[in-house]
């Protein structure tokens, strides 16, 4: 049996009938189990452990020994928190700011992000921040007993020159570290959710937005009590921001994995730019943004439409769409992603899971469906949520359907209709409003 990343994400040391069992690999990368007496004295165990660290040729032995010393000297446990390499706009940032501002939390939070990120400075003002890949980053990994991220922990928290499986086998696993997944969206798509299974990712805790999502993680993805319905940390700051300016409609489509190489596999690039431009997905988005009927509605309603493409696909739209005074890009240098959600008076999406955040604020939502898009069914198919019966707004097709739905929202004063308002109440029932971050911290401490 050969080692895998999934194995060392899930495996834990075991003691049974006076013996300790530890999973490892031999020089052929084959999995083996090493047995040793569990009844050794503390001094003998410490000496044997230190000797093993020094003899380890993996490159992590001495770092592991340093980690053991540093953690013994800590007054407070270090929690290393992050998101993508260059961002601080999601649940990781919200959790970090909460912990940094609360001395009574009893932990030492550290945030990791690339130094050239525009958010490095603002996060540094909130608390302890280290540059991704720096020696300080590696030192904090030695100190941290918990790795926490809104995205794949083993991809984004680790320095790029550290291998995942080597880190998990020779560093994280022997030290008994724990990994927490905060989530960056509601995981409801059947087509993508399998990759989050416990036997694949092995998280010690997964944070869910609602009771329905928690139950799905617990039962279908085998997390059991490791899944908690605390709500997401960013929920605590989700309140609509009214503006005296003209009404703003936010159009935020999701992306298509078959057309774009995700940033966690590369620095983000299309598999084939020509294929992307020729896709039904791109044609649909462009037809909405350049639609004369949409432009006419915006003019009559005294509104503007801001286009907020998904992070992974943004670069393919900026130079290929004809924008106007009424139809503009939503610049993330002007407002963060969450701020754009808070600022909008109505929200249009092709089933991006960010609509759950918008629904949390009771902002009107329109789902734009495209029956000609071969991937559309995969985007809307749900595990515990069905847009047809549980959705927070109408499902429409094409420019005419979209304009008619927006016109109805405008006539209603840009307020969510009672039918959809009731669905929101049902979905988020049991979520601790205004205290999700506090609930997350309590759940993490209980691991």
Secondary structure as the mmCIF struct_conf table of DSSP 4:
data_model
#
loop_
_struct_conf.conf_type_id
_struct_conf.id
_struct_conf.beg_label_comp_id
_struct_conf.beg_label_asym_id
_struct_conf.beg_label_seq_id
_struct_conf.end_label_comp_id
_struct_conf.end_label_asym_id
_struct_conf.end_label_seq_id
STRN STRN1 UNK A 2 UNK A 2
HELX_RH_AL_P HELX_RH_AL_P1 UNK A 5 UNK A 10
STRN STRN2 UNK A 14 UNK A 16
TURN_TY1_P TURN_TY1_P1 UNK A 17 UNK A 18
STRN STRN3 UNK A 19 UNK A 25
TURN_TY1_P TURN_TY1_P2 UNK A 27 UNK A 28
BEND BEND1 UNK A 29 UNK A 29
STRN STRN4 UNK A 30 UNK A 30
STRN STRN5 UNK A 31 UNK A 37
BEND BEND2 UNK A 38 UNK A 38
HELX_RH_AL_P HELX_RH_AL_P2 UNK A 42 UNK A 55
BEND BEND3 UNK A 58 UNK A 59
HELX_RH_AL_P HELX_RH_AL_P3 UNK A 61 UNK A 73
BEND BEND4 UNK A 75 UNK A 76
STRN STRN6 UNK A 77 UNK A 82
BEND BEND5 UNK A 84 UNK A 84
TURN_TY1_P TURN_TY1_P3 UNK A 85 UNK A 86
BEND BEND6 UNK A 90 UNK A 90
HELX_RH_AL_P HELX_RH_AL_P4 UNK A 91 UNK A 100
TURN_TY1_P TURN_TY1_P4 UNK A 101 UNK A 101
HELX_RH_3T_P HELX_RH_3T_P1 UNK A 103 UNK A 105
STRN STRN7 UNK A 107 UNK A 113
TURN_TY1_P TURN_TY1_P5 UNK A 115 UNK A 116
BEND BEND7 UNK A 117 UNK A 117
TURN_TY1_P TURN_TY1_P6 UNK A 118 UNK A 119
HELX_RH_AL_P HELX_RH_AL_P5 UNK A 120 UNK A 126
BEND BEND8 UNK A 127 UNK A 127
STRN STRN8 UNK A 129 UNK A 131
TURN_TY1_P TURN_TY1_P7 UNK A 132 UNK A 133
BEND BEND9 UNK A 134 UNK A 134
HELX_RH_AL_P HELX_RH_AL_P6 UNK A 135 UNK A 143
STRN STRN9 UNK A 144 UNK A 149
BEND BEND10 UNK A 150 UNK A 151
HELX_RH_AL_P HELX_RH_AL_P7 UNK A 153 UNK A 156
TURN_TY1_P TURN_TY1_P8 UNK A 157 UNK A 157
BEND BEND11 UNK A 158 UNK A 158
TURN_TY1_P TURN_TY1_P9 UNK A 160 UNK A 161
BEND BEND12 UNK A 162 UNK A 162
HELX_RH_AL_P HELX_RH_AL_P8 UNK A 164 UNK A 167
HELX_RH_PI_P HELX_RH_PI_P1 UNK A 168 UNK A 172
HELX_RH_AL_P HELX_RH_AL_P9 UNK A 173 UNK A 175
TURN_TY1_P TURN_TY1_P10 UNK A 176 UNK A 176
STRN STRN10 UNK A 178 UNK A 181
BEND BEND13 UNK A 184 UNK A 185
STRN STRN11 UNK A 189 UNK A 189
HELX_RH_AL_P HELX_RH_AL_P10 UNK A 190 UNK A 193
HELX_RH_3T_P HELX_RH_3T_P2 UNK A 194 UNK A 196
HELX_RH_AL_P HELX_RH_AL_P11 UNK A 198 UNK A 201
BEND BEND14 UNK A 204 UNK A 204
STRN STRN12 UNK A 205 UNK A 207
BEND BEND15 UNK A 209 UNK A 210
HELX_RH_AL_P HELX_RH_AL_P12 UNK A 211 UNK A 219
TURN_TY1_P TURN_TY1_P11 UNK A 220 UNK A 220
BEND BEND16 UNK A 221 UNK A 222
HELX_RH_3T_P HELX_RH_3T_P3 UNK A 224 UNK A 226
STRN STRN13 UNK A 227 UNK A 228
HELX_RH_3T_P HELX_RH_3T_P4 UNK A 233 UNK A 237
BEND BEND17 UNK A 244 UNK A 246
STRN STRN14 UNK A 247 UNK A 251
TURN_TY1_P TURN_TY1_P12 UNK A 257 UNK A 259
STRN STRN15 UNK A 260 UNK A 261
TURN_TY1_P TURN_TY1_P13 UNK A 263 UNK A 265
BEND BEND18 UNK A 266 UNK A 267
STRN STRN16 UNK A 269 UNK A 270
BEND BEND19 UNK A 271 UNK A 271
HELX_RH_AL_P HELX_RH_AL_P13 UNK A 273 UNK A 278
BEND BEND20 UNK A 279 UNK A 279
HELX_RH_AL_P HELX_RH_AL_P14 UNK A 280 UNK A 289
TURN_TY1_P TURN_TY1_P14 UNK A 290 UNK A 290
HELX_RH_AL_P HELX_RH_AL_P15 UNK A 292 UNK A 301
TURN_TY1_P TURN_TY1_P15 UNK A 302 UNK A 302
STRN STRN17 UNK A 303 UNK A 307
TURN_TY1_P TURN_TY1_P16 UNK A 311 UNK A 313
HELX_RH_3T_P HELX_RH_3T_P5 UNK A 314 UNK A 316
TURN_TY1_P TURN_TY1_P17 UNK A 317 UNK A 320
BEND BEND21 UNK A 321 UNK A 321
BEND BEND22 UNK A 325 UNK A 326
STRN STRN18 UNK A 327 UNK A 329
TURN_TY1_P TURN_TY1_P18 UNK A 332 UNK A 334
BEND BEND23 UNK A 335 UNK A 335
HELX_RH_AL_P HELX_RH_AL_P16 UNK A 337 UNK A 343
BEND BEND24 UNK A 345 UNK A 345
STRN STRN19 UNK A 346 UNK A 349
BEND BEND25 UNK A 350 UNK A 351
TURN_TY1_P TURN_TY1_P19 UNK A 353 UNK A 354
HELX_RH_AL_P HELX_RH_AL_P17 UNK A 355 UNK A 360
TURN_TY1_P TURN_TY1_P20 UNK A 361 UNK A 362
STRN STRN20 UNK A 364 UNK A 369
TURN_TY1_P TURN_TY1_P21 UNK A 371 UNK A 372
TURN_TY1_P TURN_TY1_P22 UNK A 374 UNK A 375
HELX_RH_AL_P HELX_RH_AL_P18 UNK A 376 UNK A 380
STRN STRN21 UNK A 382 UNK A 382
BEND BEND26 UNK A 383 UNK A 384
HELX_RH_AL_P HELX_RH_AL_P19 UNK A 387 UNK A 390
BEND BEND27 UNK A 392 UNK A 392
STRN STRN22 UNK A 393 UNK A 397
HELX_RH_AL_P HELX_RH_AL_P20 UNK A 398 UNK A 411
TURN_TY1_P TURN_TY1_P23 UNK A 412 UNK A 413
BEND BEND28 UNK A 414 UNK A 414
HELX_RH_AL_P HELX_RH_AL_P21 UNK A 418 UNK A 427
TURN_TY1_P TURN_TY1_P24 UNK A 428 UNK A 430
TURN_TY1_P TURN_TY1_P25 UNK A 433 UNK A 434
HELX_RH_AL_P HELX_RH_AL_P22 UNK A 436 UNK A 445
TURN_TY1_P TURN_TY1_P26 UNK A 446 UNK A 446
#
